[in-house]
Structure formats: structure tokens, C-alpha cells
Amino acid sequence: MMDFAIFWDWLSFAVRWLHVITGIAWIGSSFYFVALDLGLRQRPGMPVGAFGEEWQVHGGGFYHIQKYLVAPAEMPEHLTWFKWESYATWLSGFAMLCVVYYAGADLFLIDPNVLPMSVPVGILLSMATIGVGWVVYDLLCRSPLGKSDTGLMLVLYCVLVFIAWGLTHLFTGRAAFLHLGAITATIMSANVFMVIIPNQKIVVADLIAGRKPDPKYGKIAKQRSLHNNYLTLPVLFLMLSNHYPLAFGTQFNWVIASLVFIIGVLIRHYFNTVHKRAGNPHWTWLGALVLFIIIIWLSTVPKVLTGEPKASASADIYIASAHFPAVRDTVLGRCSMCHAQEPVYEGIYHAPKGVILDSDADIANHAREIYLQAGRSHAMPPANVSQITDKERALLVAWFEGAGK
């Protein structure tokens, strides 16, 4: 079992690494083509059918790129498709979902305090939310509402806010954020697989057959590509959030997730405007900063953290606290079954992240982490498997914030 646990841990790391690699490839090509498209310029004497061109310099050479809004008059001999980056990113992401959240559903996916359910039900519900998210999105895009880019984006945002709220009533906070990211990433990848690439294949088939391609296919694909552009940054935040409990493990986590989508749109609007050479809207950064400050406040409601926690304070002040005996009993009773030299929780063979909490010194040295993970947020214990109470969480907060006073 020990050998299997080590193998599984490395498998998780490998799948995560693969997901990052493919994600970089997909996001990189996506951002590049958006910037290229916005930077295109028209000039007299361009080839028939060419919409615009761009000169670029990189790696010691110059590149002359021309875009055809529908298609060139003849099919080129060599055509590079950008699609596997998207598919590989989604497949590796789903593999990571299986390895971490499905294999460890009792810790990372299901929280009986949120919604009691069996592991199979939790996994089926997880898959259903991801699939339904795409179906709802696609139906909205194909509806009459899809003719208005602005109206569609506003409705889609309201749908995402509702999904964020709903997920926090189904899964753990960590899993809710992960699934919101997975739903959004599925929409993005399905846009490529179900709409953008098929539309481009229709255009290619028309060229090969000597027919004039219908421009509607390019217009539809461009709308989906625009959505992908604005959804990328929020997805990155949601995928990284599992390392930051103040984002996913607090009372207003779904509001935080909703605001992140607005921040992502603001940042992409800045870069899109600059690439289009239509100005330099610095106000978007101010707006993003204000929203991020609101997020910080929401993560600490009802009491705002004042300044940086006392991470550098001596461990002695935490041991000397009048709260420490009760804190020690809480930590030993609620945390040390996993965070010990020899964990006793089934399936845990090494203390997670090497954090050991089975002595007074260990508890004091990890006071800040205990405060953030189990006091200020509900990130620990995962799915509250040890049933830590609100009173005990309040004790951890009082202990940390009152140390040294």
C-alpha cells in the first residue's frame, strides 16, 4: 500500500505538470492569435479576399502575416491547425480531476456538512454539472440572444454567478471552485471541438470543392473565440485557488468567484484595446485592484484582517497563550490523525505537505497555517472529516490573534 501511495502521488504530480504544459501551449497560442487579429492593418494592393496584414519581428527574423476573413481563393498546400493544445489541456485536466477529486472524493469532493451523498453520487453529480454547463451555454449562444455579443455576455455572466452559488451548495469549497473552473474550461474547449474547428473544416471542404465558403461560419467561430479570450484568466484563478483557502473556504466564496470573472474581463479588455491600438485604458487596472481589495475583505468577513499575520513571531508566544491547552486538544483531536509522524487516517501514509502537528512546538510553529486553514477558513480538515466545530474554529482564531497581547 505504501508503494501504491507513492506511485499515486507521483501520478498526481505528473498529470498536474502535463496539464500546466498543455495549458501554457493553448493559452499562449490563443492570446497570440487574439493579439494578431486585433493588430491587423489594411493597405492598398492587398491580395483579393485578404482582410488585413501584420508585420512582426521575433527571434531575429521578420514575419509577414495576412488574414483572410472567409478564406483564400484556393486551398493552401500546407495548413497548420491549432486544436490539439485545447484537447490535450481538457483531457489532462479531466485526468487530474479523476486522480485527485474522484479518487479522493471523501476528502476533496464531498462535504457531508454541505450535502451528504455517496462517492458514486458525488462523482456522477460532478460530471453532470460539467456537461450541463456546456449545454446551457451552447443553447444560449444558438438562441436569438446570440446575435448580441454584449447581451449574451451579460446573460452568460449571470448564469456563471448562479452556477458558482449552486456549486458551493453541492461540494466542498475547494471542489466548488475547481468545478466552476472545469465548467468554464469545458465551455472553452468544447467551443474549439464542437464549433470553431468544425466550422473551419466546412470552409476547407468548400474550398477543395471549388465552392465559395459562407462567411457565417467564420463569424460564429469568432464569437466563440472571443468568449474563450475573456474566460481564460478567471479559469487560471479558479484552478490555482485550491492552494489558497481564503479564496475557496470562506463564507462568501461564490461572490469571490463571481468577482474574479469581472477582474479577468477587465484585464483582457486592457490588453485587447492596446493590441487593437485603440488606446491605453489604465482604468481597467484600477477597477481590477478595487475588486481584488473587495475580495480580500469578503474573505475575512465579519472581521477584516489588519496587517500581515504574525508569521515571524516566536513560537513561544503561542505556547504561552491561555488558549493553548484547548487549542492543543483541538489540533490533536481534529488534525493529528493525518498531520503526524505516523498518520492513522486510512489512505494517508505521509503527513500532507510534510506538516506535522503532534507536539506543542509543531503546533506553535504552524500557528499561522492553522489560523488560516482551519480558523479563518474551512479548508481544513478536508470535507471537515474530523467534525471540527464552529466553536473550535473560533478558538483557533482567538488563540492566534490574541497571542502576545
C-alpha positions as CSV (number, residue, x, y, z in Angstrom):
1,M,0.0,0.0,0.0
2,M,2.9,2.3,0.8
3,D,4.4,1.8,-2.7
4,F,1.0,2.4,-4.3
5,A,0.5,5.6,-2.4
6,I,3.9,6.9,-3.6
7,F,3.1,5.9,-7.2
8,W,-0.3,7.7,-6.9
9,D,1.2,10.8,-5.5
10,W,3.7,10.9,-8.4
11,L,0.9,10.2,-10.9
12,S,-1.0,13.2,-9.5
13,F,2.1,15.4,-9.9
14,A,2.8,14.1,-13.4
15,V,-0.8,14.8,-14.6
16,R,-0.8,18.2,-13.0
17,W,2.5,19.0,-14.8
18,L,1.1,17.8,-18.1
19,H,-2.0,20.0,-17.5
20,V,0.2,23.0,-17.0
21,I,2.3,22.3,-20.0
22,T,-0.7,21.8,-22.4
23,G,-2.5,24.8,-20.8
24,I,0.5,27.1,-21.5
25,A,0.5,25.9,-25.1
26,W,-3.2,26.5,-25.5
27,I,-3.3,29.9,-23.7
28,G,-0.2,31.0,-25.5
29,S,-1.5,30.3,-29.0
30,S,-4.9,31.7,-28.1
31,F,-3.5,35.0,-26.7
32,Y,-1.2,35.3,-29.7
33,F,-3.9,35.0,-32.3
34,V,-6.2,37.4,-30.5
35,A,-3.4,40.0,-30.4
36,L,-2.6,39.3,-34.0
37,D,-6.2,39.6,-35.1
38,L,-6.7,42.9,-33.3
39,G,-3.4,44.3,-34.7
40,L,-4.2,43.6,-38.3
41,R,-4.0,46.6,-40.7
42,Q,-5.3,47.1,-44.2
43,R,-3.4,48.7,-47.1
44,P,-3.9,49.3,-50.8
45,G,-2.9,46.4,-53.1
46,M,-3.6,43.5,-50.7
47,P,-4.5,40.1,-52.3
48,V,-8.1,39.5,-53.2
49,G,-10.0,38.4,-50.1
50,A,-7.3,39.5,-47.6
51,F,-8.8,41.3,-44.6
52,G,-5.6,42.7,-43.1
53,E,-1.9,42.1,-42.5
54,E,0.7,42.4,-39.8
55,W,4.5,42.7,-39.7
56,Q,6.1,41.2,-36.7
57,V,9.7,40.7,-35.5
58,H,10.8,37.9,-33.2
59,G,13.8,35.6,-32.7
60,G,16.0,37.6,-35.1
61,G,13.6,37.4,-38.0
62,F,10.6,39.2,-39.6
63,Y,7.2,37.7,-40.2
64,H,4.6,39.0,-42.7
65,I,1.2,37.6,-41.8
66,Q,-2.1,38.1,-43.8
67,K,-5.6,37.2,-42.7
68,Y,-8.4,36.1,-45.0
69,L,-11.7,36.9,-43.3
70,V,-13.5,34.0,-45.0
71,A,-10.9,32.0,-47.0
72,P,-8.3,32.5,-49.8
73,A,-9.3,31.8,-53.3
74,E,-7.5,28.4,-53.3
75,M,-6.7,25.9,-50.7
76,P,-3.1,26.3,-49.5
77,E,-0.7,23.3,-49.8
78,H,0.2,23.4,-46.2
79,L,-2.3,24.4,-43.4
80,T,-1.4,24.3,-39.7
81,W,-4.4,23.6,-37.3
82,F,-4.4,24.9,-33.8
83,K,-6.6,22.4,-31.9
84,W,-4.6,19.8,-30.1
85,E,-3.5,22.2,-27.5
86,S,-7.1,22.7,-26.4
87,Y,-8.0,19.0,-26.5
88,A,-4.8,18.0,-24.6
89,T,-5.5,20.6,-21.9
90,W,-9.0,19.4,-21.3
91,L,-8.1,15.7,-21.3
92,S,-5.2,16.3,-18.8
93,G,-7.5,18.4,-16.7
94,F,-10.1,15.7,-16.6
95,A,-7.5,13.2,-15.7
96,M,-6.4,15.4,-12.8
97,L,-10.0,15.7,-11.7
98,C,-10.2,11.8,-11.6
99,V,-6.9,11.3,-9.9
100,V,-7.4,14.0,-7.2
101,Y,-11.1,14.6,-6.7
102,Y,-12.7,11.4,-7.7
103,A,-10.1,9.0,-6.2
104,G,-10.1,11.2,-3.1
105,A,-13.8,12.1,-3.2
106,D,-14.4,11.7,0.6
107,L,-11.7,14.3,1.3
108,F,-11.8,16.7,-1.6
109,L,-15.1,16.5,-3.3
110,I,-17.9,15.6,-0.8
111,D,-18.6,17.5,2.4
112,P,-21.4,15.9,4.5
113,N,-21.9,19.3,6.2
114,V,-22.8,20.8,2.8
115,L,-24.7,17.9,1.1
116,P,-24.5,14.3,2.3
117,M,-24.0,11.9,-0.6
118,S,-22.2,8.7,-1.5
119,V,-18.9,8.8,-3.5
120,P,-20.6,7.4,-6.7
121,V,-23.3,10.0,-6.5
122,G,-20.8,12.8,-5.9
123,I,-18.8,11.7,-9.0
124,L,-21.9,11.5,-11.2
125,L,-23.1,14.9,-9.9
126,S,-19.6,16.3,-10.7
127,M,-19.7,15.0,-14.3
128,A,-23.3,16.2,-14.7
129,T,-22.5,19.8,-13.7
130,I,-19.7,19.9,-16.2
131,G,-21.8,18.6,-19.0
132,V,-24.9,20.7,-18.2
133,G,-22.8,23.8,-18.1
134,W,-21.7,23.4,-21.7
135,V,-25.3,22.5,-22.9
136,V,-26.8,25.6,-21.3
137,Y,-24.0,27.8,-22.7
138,D,-24.3,26.4,-26.2
139,L,-28.1,26.8,-26.2
140,L,-27.8,30.4,-25.2
141,C,-25.3,31.1,-28.0
142,R,-27.5,29.5,-30.6
143,S,-30.6,31.3,-29.4
144,P,-31.7,34.8,-30.7
145,L,-29.8,36.2,-27.8
146,G,-26.6,35.0,-29.5
147,K,-26.9,37.8,-32.1
148,S,-26.0,40.4,-29.5
149,D,-22.4,39.9,-28.2
150,T,-23.0,42.3,-25.3
151,G,-26.4,40.9,-24.2
152,L,-25.1,37.4,-24.5
153,M,-22.1,38.1,-22.3
154,L,-24.2,39.7,-19.6
155,V,-26.6,36.8,-19.5
156,L,-23.7,34.3,-19.5
157,Y,-22.2,36.1,-16.6
158,C,-25.5,35.8,-14.6
159,V,-25.5,32.1,-15.4
160,L,-21.9,31.7,-14.1
161,V,-22.8,33.6,-10.9
162,F,-25.7,31.2,-10.3
163,I,-23.5,28.2,-11.1
164,A,-20.9,29.5,-8.6
165,W,-23.6,29.8,-5.9
166,G,-25.0,26.4,-6.7
167,L,-21.7,24.6,-6.6
168,T,-21.0,25.8,-3.1
169,H,-24.2,24.1,-2.0
170,L,-23.1,20.8,-3.6
171,F,-19.4,20.2,-2.9
172,T,-16.6,21.4,-0.7
173,G,-15.4,24.9,-1.2
174,R,-12.2,23.7,-2.9
175,A,-14.2,21.4,-5.2
176,A,-16.8,24.1,-6.0
177,F,-14.1,26.5,-7.3
178,L,-12.4,23.6,-9.2
179,H,-15.7,22.7,-10.8
180,L,-16.5,26.2,-11.7
181,G,-13.1,26.3,-13.5
182,A,-13.8,22.9,-15.1
183,I,-17.2,24.0,-16.4
184,T,-15.7,27.2,-17.9
185,A,-12.7,25.3,-19.3
186,T,-15.1,22.7,-20.8
187,I,-17.0,25.5,-22.5
188,M,-13.8,26.9,-23.9
189,S,-12.5,23.5,-25.2
190,A,-15.9,22.5,-26.5
191,N,-16.1,25.7,-28.4
192,V,-12.9,24.6,-30.2
193,F,-14.0,21.0,-30.7
194,M,-17.7,21.5,-31.4
195,V,-17.9,24.9,-33.2
196,I,-14.6,26.5,-34.2
197,I,-12.8,23.5,-35.8
198,P,-16.0,22.1,-37.5
199,N,-16.8,25.5,-39.0
200,Q,-13.2,25.8,-40.3
201,K,-13.5,22.3,-41.8
202,I,-16.6,23.3,-43.6
203,V,-14.8,26.2,-45.1
204,V,-11.9,24.0,-46.1
205,A,-14.2,21.5,-47.7
206,D,-15.9,24.3,-49.7
207,L,-12.5,25.4,-51.0
208,I,-11.5,21.9,-52.0
209,A,-14.8,21.5,-53.8
210,G,-14.5,24.9,-55.6
211,R,-17.4,26.4,-53.7
212,K,-17.4,29.9,-52.2
213,P,-17.5,29.5,-48.4
214,D,-20.3,31.0,-46.4
215,P,-18.9,33.8,-44.1
216,K,-21.4,32.9,-41.3
217,Y,-19.1,30.1,-40.2
218,G,-16.2,32.4,-39.6
219,K,-18.5,34.9,-37.7
220,I,-19.8,32.2,-35.4
221,A,-16.3,30.8,-34.7
222,K,-15.0,34.3,-34.0
223,Q,-17.7,34.9,-31.4
224,R,-16.8,31.7,-29.6
225,S,-13.1,32.6,-29.8
226,L,-13.9,35.9,-28.2
227,H,-15.6,34.2,-25.3
228,N,-12.6,31.9,-24.8
229,N,-10.4,35.0,-24.7
230,Y,-12.3,36.6,-21.9
231,L,-12.8,33.4,-19.9
232,T,-9.1,32.4,-19.8
233,L,-7.9,34.5,-16.8
234,P,-10.8,33.5,-14.5
235,V,-10.1,29.8,-15.2
236,L,-6.5,30.3,-14.3
237,F,-7.5,31.8,-10.9
238,L,-10.0,29.1,-10.2
239,M,-7.5,26.3,-11.0
240,L,-4.9,27.9,-8.7
241,S,-7.4,28.7,-5.9
242,N,-7.1,25.2,-4.4
243,H,-3.8,26.4,-2.8
244,Y,-5.4,29.4,-1.2
245,P,-8.2,28.6,1.4
246,L,-9.1,32.3,1.9
247,A,-10.5,32.2,-1.6
248,F,-12.5,28.9,-1.6
249,G,-13.0,28.2,2.1
250,T,-14.8,31.3,3.4
251,Q,-18.4,32.3,3.7
252,F,-18.7,34.4,0.5
253,N,-16.6,32.1,-1.7
254,W,-19.2,32.2,-4.5
255,V,-19.2,36.0,-4.5
256,I,-15.4,36.0,-4.7
257,A,-15.5,33.6,-7.7
258,S,-18.1,35.9,-9.4
259,L,-15.9,39.0,-9.0
260,V,-12.9,37.1,-10.4
261,F,-14.7,36.8,-13.7
262,I,-15.1,40.6,-13.8
263,I,-11.4,41.1,-13.0
264,G,-10.5,38.8,-15.8
265,V,-12.7,40.7,-18.3
266,L,-11.1,44.0,-17.2
267,I,-7.6,42.8,-17.7
268,R,-8.3,41.2,-21.1
269,H,-10.1,44.4,-22.1
270,Y,-6.9,46.3,-21.4
271,F,-4.7,44.1,-23.5
272,N,-7.3,43.8,-26.3
273,T,-7.6,47.5,-26.5
274,V,-3.8,48.0,-26.6
275,H,-3.3,45.3,-29.2
276,K,-6.0,47.0,-31.3
277,R,-4.1,50.3,-30.9
278,A,-7.4,51.9,-29.7
279,G,-6.0,53.5,-26.6
280,N,-4.5,52.6,-23.2
281,P,-7.3,52.1,-20.7
282,H,-5.4,52.2,-17.4
283,W,-8.7,52.5,-15.6
284,T,-9.2,48.7,-16.0
285,W,-6.2,48.0,-13.7
286,L,-7.7,50.4,-11.1
287,G,-11.0,48.6,-11.4
288,A,-9.3,45.2,-11.0
289,L,-7.5,46.4,-8.0
290,V,-10.6,47.7,-6.3
291,L,-12.4,44.4,-6.9
292,F,-9.5,42.5,-5.6
293,I,-9.5,44.5,-2.4
294,I,-13.2,43.7,-2.1
295,I,-12.3,40.1,-2.5
296,I,-9.8,40.3,0.3
297,W,-12.4,41.9,2.6
298,L,-15.0,39.3,1.7
299,S,-12.6,36.5,2.6
300,T,-12.4,37.8,6.1
301,V,-15.9,38.8,6.9
302,P,-17.2,39.5,9.5
303,K,-13.8,40.7,10.8
304,V,-11.1,42.2,8.5
305,L,-7.5,41.1,8.9
306,T,-5.4,44.1,9.9
307,G,-1.9,43.9,8.5
308,E,0.2,40.8,7.9
309,P,-0.3,37.9,10.4
310,K,2.4,37.5,12.9
311,A,4.3,34.9,10.8
312,S,7.7,35.9,12.3
313,A,6.7,35.9,15.9
314,S,8.4,33.5,18.2
315,A,6.5,30.2,18.7
316,D,6.8,30.7,22.5
317,I,4.1,33.4,22.5
318,Y,1.6,30.8,21.1
319,I,2.5,28.2,23.7
320,A,2.3,30.8,26.4
321,S,-1.2,31.8,25.4
322,A,-4.0,31.0,27.8
323,H,-5.9,29.4,24.9
324,F,-3.1,27.0,24.0
325,P,-4.1,24.0,26.1
326,A,-7.6,24.0,24.5
327,V,-6.0,24.6,21.1
328,R,-3.6,21.7,21.5
329,D,-6.5,19.4,22.4
330,T,-8.4,20.6,19.3
331,V,-5.5,20.1,17.0
332,L,-4.6,16.7,18.4
333,G,-8.2,15.6,18.2
334,R,-9.1,17.1,14.8
335,C,-5.8,17.3,12.8
336,S,-3.1,14.9,14.0
337,M,-4.7,11.8,12.6
338,C,-3.2,13.0,9.3
339,H,-0.6,15.5,10.4
340,A,1.6,13.2,12.4
341,Q,4.8,11.3,12.1
342,E,2.7,8.2,11.5
343,P,-0.7,9.2,10.3
344,V,-3.6,6.9,11.3
345,Y,-6.2,8.1,8.8
346,E,-6.9,5.5,6.2
347,G,-5.1,6.1,2.9
348,I,-2.7,8.7,4.3
349,Y,0.8,7.5,4.7
350,H,2.7,10.7,5.0
351,A,1.7,14.0,6.6
352,P,0.2,16.2,3.9
353,K,2.8,18.7,2.7
354,G,5.1,17.5,5.5
355,V,3.1,19.4,8.1
356,I,3.3,17.6,11.4
357,L,1.2,18.7,14.4
358,D,1.7,16.1,17.1
359,S,3.8,18.2,19.6
360,D,3.5,21.6,21.3
361,A,6.4,23.0,19.3
362,D,4.9,21.7,16.0
363,I,1.6,23.3,16.7
364,A,3.1,26.7,17.6
365,N,5.4,26.7,14.6
366,H,2.5,26.2,12.3
367,A,0.2,28.7,14.1
368,R,-0.3,30.9,11.0
369,E,-1.3,27.9,8.8
370,I,-3.7,26.6,11.4
371,Y,-5.2,30.0,11.8
372,L,-5.7,30.5,8.0
373,Q,-6.6,26.9,7.1
374,A,-8.8,25.9,10.0
375,G,-9.7,29.1,11.8
376,R,-10.3,31.8,9.2
377,S,-11.4,29.4,6.5
378,H,-12.9,25.9,6.4
379,A,-10.2,24.5,4.2
380,M,-9.1,22.1,6.9
381,P,-9.9,19.4,7.7
382,P,-10.9,18.5,4.1
383,A,-14.6,18.0,3.9
384,N,-14.5,18.5,7.7
385,V,-13.9,14.8,8.1
386,S,-13.0,15.2,11.8
387,Q,-16.1,17.3,12.5
388,I,-14.3,20.4,13.9
389,T,-17.0,22.7,15.3
390,D,-17.5,26.5,14.8
391,K,-16.7,27.0,18.4
392,E,-13.3,25.3,17.9
393,R,-12.6,27.3,14.8
394,A,-13.3,30.5,16.8
395,L,-10.9,29.2,19.5
396,L,-8.1,28.9,16.9
397,V,-8.8,32.5,15.7
398,A,-8.8,33.9,19.2
399,W,-5.6,32.0,20.0
400,F,-3.7,33.3,17.0
401,E,-4.9,36.9,17.1
402,G,-4.5,37.2,20.8
403,A,-1.0,35.7,21.1
404,G,1.4,38.1,22.7
405,K,-1.2,40.6,23.8
